[in-house]
């Protein structure tokens, strides 16, 4: 009798994203299983202009500033006031820059401010690889990550005990809205070495979740993206048993 109105959900999740980015919440909501809804709050990001415009490569200073108080702390408090169960940080690169210790400090600080679990995508990816029994990974980052940020990503995962057999930025147009799933699929399929047991695609603003299933089928190995890792971690933190069925082997892992 009544039309769907969006209120009938079992689990509500929050995500903190750069102010001019629509990628993380788009992908998270696309993957979210029935009964799960995602709510986003914007955080100022100095490397992104109106309309999501960025330079071909993003500088490290605003990447680090994204997770520094007070802006993200205040945004976290506002988001936590909503009836949600957990909050995700939709931003990979600050974890790369801060390393595991820096990421942990940010998560602990925001968790205290929120009064609920806060999840970072890189830490969730590490936990996901552990749940899948994976040690050797191929790391692919967005074209707007420069060589230094890409190296910091490799250093991050190495510090967490993973063997990064290859790390590089994808040679695709350096513009979020110019990323084509078919081109991303072909590039990763071509550049994934046999020595890698799994693939990680960094960058929460990098359009990637649509190719997970196809890549896993052709590569015969798990594929995790920043946003699939974040959703997996958020569902765990929210104690939700529901999982997507078409976005990779990660969601079968416990």
N, C-alpha and C positions, 0 to 999 in steps of 0.2 A: 504493500500500500504506500509506504513512504519511500522517497528517493534517498539514495546514498548521500550522507551529509558529512562524512569524514570523522565523525565523533566516535564511531564504534571501532576503536582500536585497543589492543591489549598492551602494547609496549610503545612508549614514546621515547625517542632518542634525540639528543641535542648535538649540534656540531658547530664549532667555531671556525669560520672561514675568512679569507681575505675579503675586504669590503667590496671589491669589484669582480669577484669570482663567482661563477654559478656552477662550476664543475663538480665540486665535492657533493653538494646537496642533490644535484641532478643524478649523479651516479648512485649515491647512497639510496635515494628514494626509488630509483629504477630497480635496484637489487633487493630492496626491502621485501621480505615475504609478507603474505597477507596478515593483517593485524599489527603491522609495525609501521610507524610513521616517523619521519625525520623533520626536525625543526632547526633552522639555522639562525645564528647570530653573526653579524659582521664585525670584523676586527680591522682596524686601519693597517694597511700594508703599503709602505712608502715606495715600493717598486712598481705599483700598479695604478694606472690612471683610470679616469672615467671610461666606461665601456669595456673595461678589462684590458686596455692597451698596456703593453710592456715593451721594454727594450729587448733586442734579440737575445741578450743574456741578462740575468738578474744579478745585481750586486749583492755581496754578502751582508753588508751593514743592515739594510732593511729586513733581510731574512732573520737575522738575530733579533732585531728590534721587535719583530712581530710577537715574540713570546715574552718580552720584558714588560714589567708593570709600568703604568697602571692600566693601559687600554684593555689588554686581554683579560686581566683580572676582573675589571669592572664588567666586561662583556660576559664573563663566566658567571658572575653573581646574578646578573640579569636573567641569563638563560636558565640558571638553576632555580629561579623563582617559579618557573613554569612546572607543571606536573609531569616531569620527565624522570627517567630512571638512570641515565648515564650520559656523559658528555664526551664527544670526540674532538680532537684537535685536527682539523682538516688541512694539515700543512706538514709535508714531509721534510722540507729543506732545513727548517730550524733544528730538527733532530740531527741532521747531518752536521750542521755547523757546531752545535753544542756537544755532540757526541752522546753516548749512553748516559754518562753522569749528568751532563747538562739537561738532557731530556728528562731524566728521573726527577731532578730538582723542580723543573717546570711542572711536571705532572703532580708531584707531591704538593706544591704550592697551590695549584689550581684545585686539586681535590679538597684541600682544606677550605679554600674559599667557597667551593660549591657545596660541600657537605654531601657529596655523592661521588661515585667513581668517575675519573677522567682518564681517557684512553688516548695514547699517541699511536699513530699508524706504524712507525718503525718498530716500536716495542711489540705491537700486536703482530707484525710480520714475523719477528724473531720467535715469538711464542707459537705462531702458526707453523713455521718450519719445524720447530721442535715437536709439535703434535703430529706432524707428518713424517717425522724421522729423517728430515732433510739436513744435509750438512754443506753440500756444494751447490752454490747458486750462480746464476748469470744475472747481473744487475744492469738494467736498462733505465736510463733517466730521460726526462724531457729535453728537447733541443735547446730550451732556454736555460738549462743548467750548464755553466761553463766547466772547463776541465778541473778547476779547483773544487767546485761543489760536487762534481761527479766523484772525484778522488775522496772527498770527505765522506761521501756515501759508502764507498768501498771500505774506508777506514772504520766507519760506524759498525758495519756488519761483521768485519773481521774482529773488532773488539768484542763482539758478542759471541765469538767462537765459530762463526760461519766461514767457510772457505769460498771466497769470491773468485771464481775461475775466470770471469771476464766482467769488466765494468766499462760502460761507455754511454754517451748521450746518443739518442736516436737521430739519424741524419734525415730529419723531416722538417717541414716549414716551422720556423720558430714563432708560432702564433697559435694560441689555444684553439681558436675557431677554425684554423686551417688543418687541424689534425684529422686525417681520414682513416677510419678503422681498417679499411682494406690495405692501405699503405703501411700502417703500423703493423698489422698482421704479417705482411710479407717481409718487412724489415727484421722483425724479431725472429721469424721462422728462419730466415737466412743467416742470422748472426748468432744464434744460440749454439754453443759448442756441445759436442757429445759428452764432454766431461761434466757438464752441469746437470745436477739432479732435479733442479727446479729453476723457475724464472721469477724474478721480482721486478715489477715495473714501478718505479718511483714517481712521485709527483701527484698530489691529490687533484691538481688542476689539469692533469694529463688525461685526455679522453682515451680510456683503455679497457674498461670493464666489458665492453661489448665483444672483445676478441678473446676473452679468457677461454671460453668453452672450445672455440675453434682451434686455438693454439694448443690446448691440452690434448685435443684429439690428434692433431698432426705431430706434435712433439712427443706425445706419450709420457709427459711429465707434468707435475703441478705448476700452475701459473698463479701467482699472487700479485695483485696491484695494491697501491697505497690505499685505495678506497675499499677494496674487498677485505684487506687486512683490518681496516678500521671498523667496518661493519661487523666482521667476525668478533673482534675484540669488544665492541659495544654490546652485541647480543650476549656475549659471555658475562660482561659486567652487569647487564640488566637481568641476568638469570632467566633469559628467554630461551626456551627449547626450540622455537621455530627457526628454520634456516631456509635460505634460498636453495633452489634445486638446479639452477643452470649457470652458476657463476664460479664453478671450479671445485676441485677436490677439497679445498680448505674447509668448506662448510660441512664436510663429512667428518672432519677431525674434531676431537674433543680435547 
